[in-house]
Amino acid sequence: MIGRLTGKVIEKNPPILVIDVQGVGYEVEVPMNTFYSLPELNETMTLFTHMIVREDAQFLCGFVADEERRLFRTLIKVNGVGAKLALAILSSISAQEFARCVNENDTKALMQLPGIGKKTAERLIIEVRDKLKDWLPASPPPQDNKQQSVVQQDETAEATSALIALGYKPQEASIMVQQALTDSAESNISSGELIRAALKNKATV
């Protein structure tokens, strides 16, 4: 089992990145929140990883913070929530905010996440509440960056949900929105602008 990787980021192709660890390139699938925290290419970083082993495939999921990996491992134990949906959830909300929604029985907020309907939201609250009851959030980022990050995450989640409503799969919608963010020259971009850019990019492919 591979639990952690430290190496140079040599490729970024959302939701996949490649980390060079002493000459070996590890392909890792990560949530979009982790992509927001990636360093520049050829810079070194550490990822907490979880290895998925199936009959037809093996792949690594990576997270910039151990709390995200812990939440991922909790989510995939919920009936009906696989790795892809868990990654989509973590692409749209922080671990601390998800824990808050669960502990406060906020089904409405959970239903805004990609791929989450009312029944799944209720199931998440019932099955993971006890596991997140004593959740201890990590130290918050500096105040001047925190608000900007939260606002952009809200806009990103809204755009992703809108694309899913248009018929795109959760993972595809997350990738489309992330590409729109990457292409934008603005540090903050509204959900409407993200949606238009994502659809425009899709149309030109």
Secondary structure, DSSP 8 states (H G I E B T S, - for coil): ---EEEEEEEEEETTEEEEEETTEEEEEE--HHHHHT---TT-EEEEEEEEEE-SS-EEEEEESSHHHHHHHHHHTTSTT--HHHHHHHHHHS-HHHHHHHHHTT-HHHHTTSTT--HHHHHHHHHHHHHHHTT--------HHHHHHHHHHHHHHHHHHHHHHHTT--HHHHHHHHHHHHHH-S-SS--HHHHHHHHHHHHHH-
